[in-house]
Amino acid sequence: MPLLRGKVREVYPFTVGYFRDAQRMVRTERWKLIVYPKVGRWQLFDLANDPDELDDLSTKPELQTTIAELRGELIEWQRKYGDPVVLPPLPAVSHS
């Protein structure tokens, strides 16, 4: 009810989505991190500035902390709910 009455903006700090063992996603109000475990691919989208998810920001050095935080939230969710899918490591990003 507080959400419906406009007293709070969110119920949960993030939302998780998944499709079989092929995809996992964690989304906050601003960010969406998607991982494809079978192929080791990660994607990051800034939903505030790119609502159509056209610009993958996962290789931007300045966003690696954001990615690591979102990945941590996803891993904690997996532990809590017993999700057996193993996430691949984050790709190395050049900070040059």
N, C-alpha and C positions, 0 to 999 in steps of 0.2 A: 504493500500500500504506500509506503513512503516514496517509492519510485513513481507510482501513478499520480501521487499528489504533488510531485515536483520537489520533494524535500531532499532527495538524494539523486545523483546523476547516474549511479551505477549500483548494481547488486553485487557483482563479482569483479575483482580487479582484472581478470582475464577470462577468456573463453577458449576451450580446446575443441578442435575438430579432428576427425580421423576417418580414413577409408581403408578398411582391411589392414593389411600390413604394408601398404604401398605409400601412405601419406599420413603425416601428422601436421597439425597447425596450432599455433597459439596466437591469440589476438587480444590486444588491448584497445583502448579507445583510439590510439594513434597508430600503433604498429601491428603488422601481421607477419609472423615468421612461419614459413612453410618448409617442411623437410620431406624429401623422398628417400626413405632409408635404403631401398633396394638399389638405387643408383648413386647414393651419396651426395645428392644435390640439395642445397639450401637456397631459399629466396627470402628477401626482406622487402616489405613495402611500407611506405609512409602513407597511411590512409588519409591523413589530414591534407596532404599535398598531392596525392596520387590515388584518388578513390577508385579508379579503374584498374589499378595494379598493373601499370604498364612499365614502370621503371624499377627493376630489381636493384636494390641497394646493398645486397649482401657482400659485395667486394669492397665497399667503402671502408677504409681504415678507421675513420672517425666514428663509425657505427658498430664497431666490433664489441664494445662494451654493452651496447643495447642488445645485440644478438646474443651475447653470452648470458645476459640476464633473462631474456625470453627463453632461451634454451634451458636454463636452470628451472624456470617455472614449469616448462613442459616436462622435464625429467621428474620433478617433484610430483606433478600430476600423475605421471606414469607409475611412480612408486606407490602413490596413495591408492590408485585404482587397479593395480596389478597388470598394467599394459606390458606385455612381454617384448614388444618391438624395441630393438636396440638402435639407438640413434647413432648415425655416423659422426666422426669427429668433424668439427668445423674446418673448412678449408683454410689453408695458410693464405694470409693476405699480406702483400708487400706494403710496408709503411714508408716507402720512399717518396 
